[in-house]
């Protein structure tokens, strides 16, 4: 694509909501409920930018919103300038796992925000004919309606995902998300221990997924265009669509997938595979970060042309599980190029080792595809189509 990358100014929204560092979370919750925006900007006593509070932090926390102050949960997220490209904004959102960023003007004062939905609107115009099958996550992990909520939680944790399509006799019947589990299971339990629950049903992890799942799931076909899918997401206020083909779940597409495709615009003229790393880890040393980059570069170099052109995204987070003072690290690696689209998950007691495990799983998937292609060279086109649909 040779057209210039749009600027943040073209798609940002001029409204922004500010709170003081001493304000309580109850005020933040009120703003989120009234406006539907994903971030609130936190200012210091001297009115300087400190960071943001996200709807995700507040909605998923089990804190007392009337007592906890903004300064206790503020995230230090970079701002983008109105002259920056939307590709840069998308990259920063991915790296910081946020759905919105503050936007500064030419005098560095904050003049608005840009959200993942705004990036989606840009993607509509940038990729008017892109088919969803080209960017969706194929063959997503699913769960049966009569499985326990506890099993759903384990699957999410093991695979580094936050949602599961629910199936019955191979047909889609619902969707369960980490937010469903927190809102309908974990938070009511916490409130009950504080004596705050009156007449609220308390569910346990032994309940069935069907007890808490969303039954009305927004769907799409693999042949639908990105522009249509973005419109569906915004209209229905959902962060993902389940892709259904021939009455079975064949994929899933999320706002993160859209951010990734827009981020790739920034890589024009750069090496064939762009490596991007994001961390949700409190303490990680520069040496460990450097080691992860080296491992990733060596991996890309080893596989060479077999990968095609695209990007490798590694996202790290730490579990509560500890060995001494060391947290168990989870790595989700996504390799998305013009030739392949694979995901690998790894867990280890160091981020670099978790990366090795995740990348090794992707390499094994690549080898399977290569072996099939060599065994049945006459069916290369059928193989590609099968992978796209599977």
C-alpha positions as CSV (number, residue, x, y, z in Angstrom):
1,X,0.0,0.0,0.0
2,X,1.6,3.2,-1.1
3,X,-0.8,5.8,0.2
4,X,0.3,7.8,3.3
5,X,-0.5,6.5,6.7
6,X,-3.2,8.7,8.3
7,X,-2.4,10.8,11.3
8,X,-3.8,10.5,14.8
9,X,-5.5,13.9,14.3
10,X,-7.7,12.5,11.5
11,X,-9.3,9.9,13.8
12,X,-9.0,11.1,17.4
13,X,-11.8,12.4,19.5
14,X,-11.6,15.8,21.1
15,X,-13.3,14.9,24.3
16,X,-11.2,13.7,27.3
17,X,-12.1,13.2,30.9
18,X,-9.7,14.2,33.6
19,X,-9.5,13.3,37.3
20,X,-7.3,14.4,40.1
21,X,-4.8,11.9,41.6
22,X,-6.7,12.1,44.9
23,X,-10.1,11.3,43.5
24,X,-11.6,7.9,44.4
25,X,-12.4,5.2,41.9
26,X,-16.2,5.7,42.5
27,X,-15.8,8.9,40.4
28,X,-14.0,7.0,37.7
29,X,-16.7,4.3,37.5
30,X,-19.3,7.0,37.1
31,X,-17.4,8.4,34.1
32,X,-17.0,5.0,32.5
33,X,-20.7,4.2,32.9
34,X,-21.9,7.6,31.6
35,X,-19.6,7.9,28.6
36,X,-18.4,4.4,27.5
37,X,-14.9,5.7,26.9
38,X,-12.1,3.2,27.8
39,X,-9.7,5.6,29.6
40,X,-9.7,8.4,32.1
41,X,-6.7,10.7,32.3
42,X,-5.1,11.3,35.8
43,X,-3.5,14.6,36.6
44,X,-1.2,15.5,39.5
45,X,-1.9,18.2,42.0
46,X,0.1,20.5,39.8
47,X,-2.1,19.5,36.8
48,X,0.7,17.5,35.0
49,X,-0.1,14.3,33.2
50,X,0.6,11.2,35.3
51,X,-1.1,8.4,33.4
52,X,-4.5,6.8,32.8
53,X,-7.0,4.5,34.5
54,X,-8.6,2.0,32.2
55,X,-12.1,0.6,32.4
56,X,-10.5,-2.9,32.5
57,X,-8.6,-2.1,35.7
58,X,-11.7,-0.8,37.5
59,X,-14.2,-3.4,36.2
60,X,-11.9,-6.3,36.9
61,X,-10.6,-5.2,40.3
62,X,-12.1,-6.3,43.5
63,X,-11.2,-3.0,45.3
64,X,-13.4,-0.8,47.4
65,X,-14.1,1.9,44.8
66,X,-15.2,4.3,47.5
67,X,-11.9,4.1,49.3
68,X,-9.2,3.5,46.7
69,X,-7.8,6.6,45.1
70,X,-6.7,7.2,41.5
71,X,-3.0,7.3,42.5
72,X,-3.1,3.7,43.6
73,X,-4.1,2.3,40.2
74,X,-2.9,4.8,37.7
75,X,-1.0,3.3,34.7
76,X,1.9,5.1,33.2
77,X,1.0,5.1,29.5
78,X,2.8,7.1,26.8
79,X,0.8,9.8,25.0
80,X,0.7,10.2,21.2
81,X,0.9,13.5,19.4
82,X,-1.7,14.7,16.9
83,X,0.9,14.5,14.2
84,X,1.9,10.8,14.9
85,X,0.6,8.1,12.6
86,X,-2.3,5.9,13.6
87,X,0.1,3.0,13.1
88,X,2.2,4.3,15.9
89,X,-0.9,4.8,18.1
90,X,-1.9,1.2,17.4
91,X,1.6,-0.1,18.3
92,X,1.6,1.8,21.6
93,X,-1.8,0.4,22.5
94,X,-0.6,-3.1,21.8
95,X,2.6,-2.7,23.8
96,X,0.7,-1.3,26.8
97,X,-2.4,-3.5,26.5
98,X,-4.8,-0.5,26.6
99,X,-7.8,0.4,24.5
100,X,-7.0,4.2,24.4
101,X,-4.3,6.8,24.6
102,X,-4.2,10.5,25.5
103,X,-3.4,12.7,22.5
104,X,-1.2,15.8,23.0
105,X,-1.2,18.9,20.8
106,X,1.8,20.8,19.4
107,X,2.3,22.5,22.9
108,X,2.3,19.1,24.6
109,X,-1.1,19.8,26.3
110,X,-3.6,16.9,26.1
111,X,-6.3,17.8,23.6
112,X,-8.2,14.5,23.4
113,X,-7.9,10.7,23.1
114,X,-7.7,8.0,20.5
115,X,-9.3,4.6,21.1
116,X,-9.2,1.2,19.6
117,X,-12.6,1.9,17.9
118,X,-11.0,5.0,16.3
119,X,-8.2,2.8,15.0
120,X,-10.9,0.4,13.7
121,X,-12.6,3.2,11.7
122,X,-9.2,4.0,10.1
123,X,-8.7,0.3,9.3
124,X,-12.1,0.3,7.5
125,X,-10.7,2.8,5.0
126,X,-7.2,1.4,4.8
127,X,-8.2,-2.1,4.1
128,X,-11.6,-1.9,2.3
129,X,-11.5,-5.3,0.7
130,X,-9.5,-7.3,3.2
131,X,-11.2,-10.6,4.1
132,X,-11.5,-11.6,7.7
133,X,-10.1,-15.1,7.0
134,X,-6.8,-13.4,6.3
135,X,-6.3,-12.0,9.8
136,X,-8.6,-14.0,12.1
137,X,-7.2,-16.4,14.7
138,X,-8.1,-19.8,13.2
139,X,-9.3,-22.8,15.1
140,X,-9.9,-21.0,18.4
141,X,-10.1,-23.0,21.6
142,X,-13.7,-23.7,22.5
143,X,-15.5,-25.1,25.5
144,X,-18.8,-27.1,25.9
145,X,-21.8,-25.5,27.6
146,X,-21.9,-28.1,30.3
147,X,-18.2,-27.7,31.3
148,X,-17.5,-26.0,34.6
149,X,-16.5,-22.3,35.0
150,X,-13.4,-23.6,36.6
151,X,-12.4,-25.4,33.5
152,X,-13.0,-22.3,31.4
153,X,-10.7,-20.3,33.7
154,X,-8.0,-22.9,33.4
155,X,-8.2,-22.9,29.6
156,X,-8.0,-19.1,29.5
157,X,-5.0,-19.1,31.8
158,X,-3.1,-21.9,30.0
159,X,-3.6,-20.4,26.5
160,X,-3.3,-16.7,27.4
161,X,-6.8,-15.8,26.2
162,X,-9.7,-14.0,27.7
163,X,-12.7,-15.5,25.9
164,X,-14.0,-18.9,24.7
165,X,-16.7,-19.7,22.2
166,X,-19.2,-22.1,23.8
167,X,-20.3,-25.0,21.6
168,X,-22.9,-27.8,21.8
169,X,-22.8,-30.6,19.2
170,X,-20.2,-28.5,17.3
171,X,-22.6,-25.5,17.0
172,X,-22.0,-22.1,18.6
173,X,-24.4,-21.5,21.5
174,X,-22.6,-18.8,23.4
175,X,-19.4,-16.9,24.5
176,X,-17.8,-16.8,27.9
177,X,-15.2,-14.2,28.8
178,X,-12.9,-13.6,31.8
179,X,-15.1,-10.6,32.5
180,X,-18.2,-12.8,32.8
181,X,-16.3,-14.9,35.4
182,X,-15.1,-11.9,37.4
183,X,-18.4,-10.1,37.3
184,X,-20.7,-13.1,38.0
185,X,-18.5,-15.4,40.1
186,X,-15.4,-13.8,41.7
187,X,-16.7,-10.3,42.5
188,X,-20.0,-11.4,44.1
189,X,-18.0,-13.8,46.3
190,X,-15.7,-11.0,47.4
191,X,-18.6,-8.7,48.1
192,X,-20.3,-11.5,50.1
193,X,-17.2,-11.8,52.4
194,X,-17.6,-8.0,53.1
195,X,-21.3,-8.4,53.8
196,X,-22.2,-6.3,50.8
197,X,-24.4,-8.8,48.9
198,X,-28.1,-8.7,49.5
199,X,-30.1,-11.3,47.5
200,X,-27.4,-11.7,44.9
201,X,-26.9,-15.2,43.6
202,X,-23.4,-16.5,44.5
203,X,-22.0,-18.9,41.9
204,X,-18.9,-21.1,42.4
205,X,-16.3,-22.3,39.8
206,X,-18.2,-25.6,39.9
207,X,-21.2,-24.1,38.1
208,X,-21.7,-24.7,34.4
209,X,-20.4,-22.3,31.7
210,X,-24.0,-22.1,30.5
211,X,-25.0,-20.4,33.7
212,X,-22.9,-17.3,33.0
213,X,-22.2,-17.3,29.2
214,X,-23.5,-14.7,26.8
215,X,-26.0,-16.5,24.6
216,X,-26.5,-13.9,21.9
217,X,-23.1,-13.9,20.1
218,X,-22.2,-11.5,17.3
219,X,-21.0,-13.6,14.4
220,X,-19.3,-13.1,11.1
221,X,-18.3,-15.2,8.0
222,X,-14.7,-15.7,7.0
223,X,-15.6,-14.1,3.7
224,X,-16.8,-10.8,5.2
225,X,-14.6,-7.8,4.8
226,X,-12.8,-6.0,7.6
227,X,-14.9,-2.9,7.2
228,X,-18.1,-4.9,7.8
229,X,-16.7,-6.5,10.9
230,X,-15.4,-3.2,12.4
231,X,-18.9,-1.8,11.9
232,X,-20.4,-4.8,13.7
233,X,-18.0,-4.4,16.6
234,X,-18.8,-0.7,17.1
235,X,-22.5,-1.1,16.6
236,X,-22.8,-4.0,19.1
237,X,-20.2,-2.6,21.5
238,X,-18.2,-5.9,21.5
239,X,-14.5,-6.5,21.5
240,X,-14.6,-9.7,19.4
241,X,-16.6,-11.6,16.8
242,X,-16.8,-15.4,16.5
243,X,-16.3,-16.5,12.9
244,X,-18.7,-19.2,11.8
245,X,-18.3,-21.3,8.6
246,X,-20.6,-24.2,7.6
247,X,-22.3,-24.0,11.0
248,X,-19.1,-24.5,12.9
249,X,-16.7,-22.2,14.7
250,X,-13.7,-21.6,12.4
251,X,-12.1,-18.5,13.9
252,X,-12.3,-15.5,16.1
253,X,-11.3,-11.9,15.5
254,X,-10.7,-9.3,18.2
255,X,-9.8,-5.6,18.5
256,X,-6.2,-6.7,19.1
257,X,-6.1,-8.3,15.6
258,X,-7.2,-5.0,14.1
259,X,-4.5,-3.1,16.1
260,X,-1.9,-5.6,14.8
261,X,-2.9,-5.1,11.1
262,X,-2.8,-1.3,11.5
263,X,0.6,-1.5,13.3
264,X,2.0,-3.4,10.4
265,X,1.7,-0.2,8.3
266,X,4.6,1.2,10.4
267,X,6.9,-1.5,9.1
268,X,7.1,-0.4,5.5
269,X,10.7,-0.7,4.3
270,X,11.8,-2.5,7.4
271,X,12.9,-6.2,7.7
272,X,10.4,-8.8,6.4
273,X,9.5,-9.9,10.0
274,X,8.9,-7.1,12.5
275,X,9.4,-8.3,16.1
276,X,7.2,-6.6,18.7
277,X,7.3,-7.4,22.5
278,X,4.9,-6.2,25.2
279,X,5.0,-6.9,29.0
280,X,2.5,-7.1,31.8
281,X,5.2,-7.8,34.3
282,X,6.1,-5.6,37.3
283,X,9.8,-6.3,37.3
284,X,11.8,-7.3,34.2
285,X,15.4,-6.4,33.7
286,X,16.8,-4.7,30.6
287,X,19.1,-7.8,30.2
288,X,16.1,-10.1,30.1
289,X,14.3,-7.9,27.6
290,X,17.5,-7.9,25.5
291,X,17.7,-11.7,25.7
292,X,14.1,-12.1,24.5
293,X,14.8,-9.9,21.4
294,X,17.9,-12.0,20.7
295,X,15.9,-15.2,20.9
296,X,13.2,-13.8,18.6
297,X,15.7,-12.5,16.1
298,X,17.6,-15.8,16.0
299,X,14.3,-17.7,15.5
300,X,13.3,-15.4,12.6
301,X,16.7,-15.7,11.0
302,X,16.7,-19.5,11.3
303,X,13.4,-19.9,9.5
304,X,14.1,-17.2,7.0
305,X,12.0,-17.1,3.8
306,X,9.6,-19.8,5.1
307,X,8.0,-17.1,7.2
308,X,7.2,-14.6,4.5
309,X,6.5,-10.9,5.4
310,X,4.7,-9.8,8.5
311,X,5.2,-9.6,12.2
312,X,6.0,-11.6,15.3
313,X,4.2,-10.4,18.5
314,X,5.2,-11.7,21.9
315,X,3.1,-10.7,25.0
316,X,4.2,-11.6,28.5
317,X,2.3,-11.6,31.8
318,X,3.0,-13.0,35.2
319,X,0.8,-15.4,37.1
320,X,0.2,-15.2,40.9
321,X,1.8,-18.6,41.2
322,X,5.3,-18.3,42.6
323,X,8.4,-20.3,43.3
324,X,10.1,-18.4,46.1
325,X,10.0,-14.8,45.0
326,X,9.8,-15.7,41.3
327,X,6.5,-15.5,39.4
328,X,5.5,-18.0,36.7
329,X,5.7,-16.2,33.4
330,X,3.2,-16.7,30.5
331,X,4.2,-15.9,26.9
332,X,1.7,-15.8,24.0
333,X,3.5,-15.5,20.6
334,X,1.6,-14.7,17.5
335,X,3.3,-15.1,14.1
336,X,1.2,-13.4,11.4
337,X,2.6,-13.1,7.8
338,X,1.5,-13.3,4.2
339,X,2.3,-17.0,4.4
340,X,1.4,-18.2,7.9
341,X,-0.8,-17.4,10.9
342,X,0.2,-19.3,14.0
343,X,0.0,-18.9,17.8
344,X,2.2,-20.5,20.4
345,X,1.9,-20.4,24.2
346,X,4.7,-21.0,26.7
347,X,5.1,-20.9,30.5
348,X,8.3,-20.9,32.5
349,X,10.0,-19.3,35.5
350,X,11.7,-16.7,33.3
351,X,10.4,-14.6,30.4
352,X,13.1,-15.7,28.0
353,X,12.4,-19.4,28.6
354,X,8.7,-18.8,28.2
355,X,9.5,-17.2,24.9
356,X,11.5,-20.2,23.8
357,X,8.7,-22.6,24.6
358,X,6.1,-20.5,22.8
359,X,8.3,-20.1,19.7
360,X,9.1,-23.8,19.7
361,X,5.4,-24.6,19.5
362,X,5.0,-22.3,16.5
363,X,8.0,-23.9,14.8
364,X,6.4,-27.3,15.3
365,X,3.2,-26.1,13.6
366,X,5.3,-24.8,10.7
367,X,7.1,-28.1,10.3
368,X,3.7,-30.0,10.2
369,X,2.5,-27.7,7.3
370,X,5.9,-28.1,5.5
371,X,5.7,-31.9,5.8
372,X,2.2,-32.0,4.5
373,X,3.1,-29.8,1.6
374,X,6.1,-32.0,0.7
375,X,4.1,-35.2,1.0
376,X,1.3,-33.8,-1.2
377,X,2.9,-31.3,-3.5
378,X,0.0,-31.5,-5.9
379,X,-2.4,-30.2,-3.3
380,X,-0.6,-27.0,-2.1
381,X,-3.5,-24.8,-3.0
382,X,-6.0,-27.1,-1.3
383,X,-3.7,-27.2,1.8
384,X,-3.6,-23.4,2.0
385,X,-7.4,-23.3,1.7
386,X,-7.7,-26.0,4.4
387,X,-5.5,-24.1,6.8
388,X,-7.4,-20.9,6.2
389,X,-10.7,-22.6,7.0
390,X,-9.6,-24.8,9.8
